[in-house]
Amino acid sequence: MLVTAVSFFIVLSVLVLVHEYGHFVVARRNGIVVEEFGLGYPPRLATLFERDGIRYTLNAIPFGGFVRMRGEDVAEGPGSFATQPRRVRAAVLLAGPFMNLLLALVLSSASFMLGQPMPAGALVTEVAPGSPAEAAGIRPGDVIIEAADQPVETPMDLVSVTGIHTGQPLQLMVRRGSERLTISVTPRAHPPKGQGPIGVAIRLATEIRSVPPGRAVLYAAEQIVSFCVRMLALPVELARGLIPANAARPIGPLGIAQLTGGAVQASVATGKAFPILQFMAVLSAALAFTNLLPLPALDGGRLLFVILEAIRGRRVDPEKEGLVHLVGMALLLMLMVLITYQDIIQGVPKIDWTGPGL
C-alpha cells in the first residue's frame, strides 16, 4: 500500500509538473504575469516558496495542478492573459498537452532503448491430436519464428503464410528453448471444425529487446499516434458494439494509483525499467488527450472559447465564460468521485507486464 501511494504521488507529480510547466513557460515568454504555480488543487496547504513574484504552493487535492495567470477571465491590467491576442492564448493553452505528449515520446523512447517486450513469433499453446503439427513434431511451448523463409513476428504472420500454402510442404523455423529447429508441415485445406490448417493454438510470443535511438523514437511516435487514434475511435466502437462499455469505462485516481503501484512492482521484480516507463508514457499521453477534450475547465474547453471568439469576431462575456468553467470544474470533481466509486466496486484489471512467451 505504501509503495502504491508513494509511487502514485511521484508519477502524478511529474506528469502534472511537466504539463503546467508548458503553460508556465509559454505564458511568461509572452509577457503574461504568472501569480501562482500550484501542485494539487485548493484549498492551499502551504506556500513552498516565492520567486520573481510567483507563489509556488502545495494544495490539498493531490490529483492535478495549475498555473494561475493574471486576468485569466477578466482583464486586470498589463500582463493579463485575457488581453493577449487569440494566437497567444491558444499557444498557452496548447503548451500543457504538448509537453505531456513530448514527455510520453521521451519516456517511451527510453523504454525501447533500454529494452522492453517486443513481438518475437507465434507461441504454440496447444497441438491438436492427429493434426499435421502433431505429425511434424511441433510441441506446446515451441515458438514459430519463420515460415517459408519469411519472419514470423506475430500470430497473424503465421496465419497469412499457412493460408497460402495449403496442401504444400511448409518449412517452419521453430525456437525450442535454446535450440532452433527446421520442421516441415503440410497445412490442410479443409481442417476439422475448430482447428486451423496445421492444428495449433497460438498466441503472441515476446522477448525483451533494445533498439537504437533513432528507431526507438520512431517506435515511440507510432505508439503514441496509435494510442490517440484509438481514443478518437472509441466512441464509434462503443456505438457499434465492437467493445463492451465496461471495458471502455474511465479509471479514476484510485485505479491509476493501483496500476502505478503494479508497474513499479513489476519494474522491481524484473529489474527492467519498461513497466514504469511505458505506464508513465501512456498516462502522459492520456493526460494530454483528456485535457484537449472540449469540456469546461479543461484546456480544450478554454480553447473552444478562443475558437468561438475567432468565429464570432468578439469575445464571449468573460464573466459568463468564467461561470461555465467554474460549473465545469465542479462537475468534473463530481465525475471523479463517481469514477473512483466504480473503481472500488468493480476493481481495476491488472496489467501483465511480462507478456506471453518471455
GIBEL-V338096 format. One record per pair of residues at least 24 apart in sequence whose ideal C-beta (glycine too) atoms are under 8 Angstrom apart, sorted by the first residue. I is the first residue (numbers start at 1). J is the second residue. D is the distance in Angstrom with one decimal. If there is no record, write none. Layout:
# GIBEL-V338096
i = [I	I]
j = [J	J]
d = [D	D]
This chain:
# GIBEL-V338096
i = [3	3	3	4	4	4	4	4	5	5	7	7	7	7	7	8	8	8	8	8	9	11	11	11	11	11	12	12	12	12	13	14	15	15	15	15	15	15	16	16	17	18	18	18	18	19	19	19	19	19	19	19	19	20	20	20	20	21	22	22	22	22	22	22	23	23	23	23	23	24	25	26	26	26	27	27	27	27	27	30	30	30	30	31	32	32	32	32	32	32	32	32	33	33	33	33	33	34	34	34	34	35	35	35	36	36	36	37	37	37	37	38	38	38	38	39	40	40	41	41	63	63	73	73	73	73	73	74	74	74	75	82	86	86	86	89	89	90	90	93	93	93	93	94	94	96	96	96	97	97	97	97	97	97	98	100	100	100	100	100	101	101	101	101	103	103	103	104	104	104	104	104	104	104	104	105	105	105	105	105	107	107	107	107	107	108	108	108	108	108	108	108	109	109	109	109	109	110	110	110	111	111	111	111	111	111	112	112	112	112	112	112	113	113	113	113	113	114	114	114	114	114	115	115	115	115	115	116	116	116	116	116	116	116	117	117	117	117	117	117	117	117	118	118	118	118	119	119	119	119	119	120	120	120	120	120	120	120	121	121	121	121	121	121	122	122	122	122	122	122	122	122	122	123	123	123	123	123	123	124	124	124	125	125	125	125	126	126	127	127	128	128	128	128	130	131	131	131	131	131	132	132	132	132	132	132	132	133	133	133	133	134	135	136	136	136	136	136	137	138	138	138	138	138	138	139	141	142	142	142	143	143	143	143	143	144	144	144	144	144	145	145	145	145	146	146	146	147	147	147	154	155	155	155	158	159	162	162	162	162	163	163	166	170	203	203	204	204	204	205	205	206	206	206	206	207	207	208	208	208	220	223	224	224	227	227	227	227	228	228	231	231	246	249	249	249	250	251	251	251	252	252	252	252	252	253	253	254	254	254	254	255	255	255	255	256	258	258	259	259	259	262	262	262	263	263	266	266	266	270	270	274	275	275	279	295	295	296	296	296	296	296	296	297	297	297	297	297	298	298	301	301]
j = [261	264	265	257	258	260	261	264	257	261	260	261	263	264	276	253	256	257	260	261	62	260	276	279	280	283	62	63	256	260	39	280	100	103	280	283	284	287	64	65	65	99	100	103	284	65	96	97	99	100	287	288	291	65	66	67	96	99	95	96	97	98	99	100	67	92	93	95	96	67	95	91	92	95	67	69	81	92	95	84	88	91	92	79	69	70	79	80	81	84	88	92	69	70	78	79	80	67	68	69	70	68	69	70	66	67	68	65	66	67	68	65	66	67	68	65	64	65	65	66	253	336	318	319	321	322	325	318	319	322	318	318	306	309	310	302	306	303	306	299	302	303	306	299	303	288	291	299	287	288	289	291	292	299	288	284	285	287	288	291	224	284	285	288	280	281	284	220	224	280	281	282	284	285	288	217	220	221	224	281	277	278	280	281	284	219	220	223	224	277	278	281	213	216	217	219	220	216	273	277	220	273	274	277	278	281	210	211	215	216	219	220	210	211	212	213	216	210	272	273	274	277	208	209	210	272	274	208	209	210	272	274	277	278	206	207	208	274	353	354	355	358	206	207	208	209	153	154	204	205	206	145	153	205	206	207	209	357	145	152	153	175	205	357	152	154	155	157	158	202	203	204	205	202	203	204	205	356	357	200	201	202	200	201	202	203	200	201	199	200	192	195	199	200	199	191	195	198	199	200	185	186	187	188	197	198	199	185	198	199	200	199	185	172	183	184	185	198	183	172	174	183	185	198	200	176	176	174	175	176	174	175	176	205	357	172	173	174	175	202	173	174	175	180	171	172	173	171	172	173	204	202	203	204	202	196	187	196	197	198	187	197	197	198	356	357	355	356	357	356	357	355	356	357	358	357	358	272	274	358	281	281	281	285	282	285	286	289	285	289	286	289	346	339	342	346	339	339	343	348	336	339	340	342	343	336	340	340	343	344	348	339	340	343	348	283	343	348	348	350	351	350	351	353	351	353	351	353	354	353	354	353	351	353	351	328	332	324	325	327	328	329	331	325	326	328	329	332	328	332	325	328]
d = [5.6	6.2	6.7	5.6	6.4	6.7	3.0	7.9	6.9	8.0	5.0	5.6	7.8	4.3	7.9	7.9	6.8	3.8	4.6	6.8	6.5	5.1	7.8	7.9	5.8	7.1	7.1	7.0	7.6	7.9	6.4	7.3	6.7	7.1	7.1	6.3	5.3	5.7	5.9	3.9	6.8	5.0	6.4	4.9	7.4	7.2	4.3	7.3	5.8	5.2	6.4	7.8	7.3	4.9	6.6	5.0	6.5	6.3	3.7	4.5	7.7	5.9	3.4	7.7	4.5	5.8	7.6	5.4	4.8	5.0	6.9	5.4	4.9	4.1	6.8	5.5	7.1	5.0	8.0	6.5	4.8	7.3	7.0	6.2	5.2	6.9	5.8	7.4	5.3	6.4	7.7	7.0	6.7	4.0	7.8	3.4	7.4	5.9	7.3	5.5	7.7	5.1	6.8	5.7	7.6	7.3	4.0	7.9	8.0	5.6	7.9	5.8	4.9	7.6	6.9	4.9	6.6	6.3	7.7	6.9	5.0	7.1	4.7	7.3	6.1	3.9	7.7	4.6	7.0	7.3	7.9	6.2	5.4	6.2	5.7	8.0	5.4	6.2	5.2	4.7	5.4	4.8	7.1	7.2	7.0	7.8	6.2	5.7	7.7	3.9	7.7	5.0	5.2	6.1	7.4	4.6	6.9	4.9	3.7	7.5	6.6	7.4	6.3	4.8	7.9	7.7	4.7	7.8	5.4	8.0	4.5	7.3	4.2	4.2	7.2	7.0	5.3	6.3	6.2	7.8	5.0	7.5	5.2	4.0	6.8	7.6	3.6	5.6	6.7	7.1	6.5	4.0	7.3	4.6	4.8	7.8	4.3	7.7	7.5	5.7	7.7	6.8	4.6	3.9	5.1	6.9	7.1	5.2	7.4	3.7	5.1	6.1	5.8	6.6	7.6	5.9	4.5	6.1	7.4	5.3	6.8	7.4	4.9	6.2	4.0	6.5	6.7	6.3	7.6	7.9	7.3	3.6	7.8	6.6	3.9	6.8	5.7	7.2	8.0	7.1	4.3	6.3	6.1	6.7	7.5	4.9	4.2	5.2	6.2	7.6	6.3	7.1	6.9	4.9	5.4	4.1	7.7	6.6	4.2	5.4	6.7	6.8	4.4	7.3	5.6	7.1	4.6	7.2	4.5	4.3	7.5	7.3	6.5	6.2	5.3	6.8	3.8	5.7	4.4	5.0	7.3	5.8	7.9	4.8	6.6	5.9	6.6	3.9	6.6	5.6	7.8	5.2	3.8	7.1	7.7	7.8	6.5	6.5	2.3	7.2	5.0	5.5	6.6	6.2	7.6	5.0	5.9	6.0	4.6	4.7	4.7	6.7	7.7	8.0	5.1	6.4	4.1	7.9	6.2	7.7	6.8	6.2	6.9	7.6	6.4	7.1	7.2	4.8	7.1	5.3	6.8	4.4	7.7	4.6	6.2	5.4	7.3	5.6	8.0	7.4	5.2	7.1	5.4	7.8	7.9	6.7	3.4	7.4	5.4	7.6	5.8	4.7	6.3	6.0	6.5	7.4	4.5	7.1	4.7	5.9	7.8	7.0	5.7	7.8	5.3	7.7	7.5	5.8	7.0	6.2	3.0	4.1	6.5	5.3	5.8	7.1	6.6	6.7	7.6	7.0	7.4	7.7	7.5	5.3	6.6	5.3	7.7	7.9	6.9	6.0	7.7	5.2	7.5	7.8	6.6	7.9	5.5	7.0	6.4	6.1	5.8	3.6	4.0	7.3	5.1	6.8	6.1	5.0	4.5	6.6	7.8	7.8	7.8	4.1	4.0	7.0	7.8	5.2	6.4	8.0	6.6	5.9	6.2	7.7	7.3	6.8	7.9	4.0	7.6	7.2	7.0	7.5	8.0	4.2	7.7	6.2	7.3	4.9	5.0	6.6	2.4	7.3	7.7	4.7	7.6	3.8	4.0	5.8	7.5	7.6	6.7	6.2]
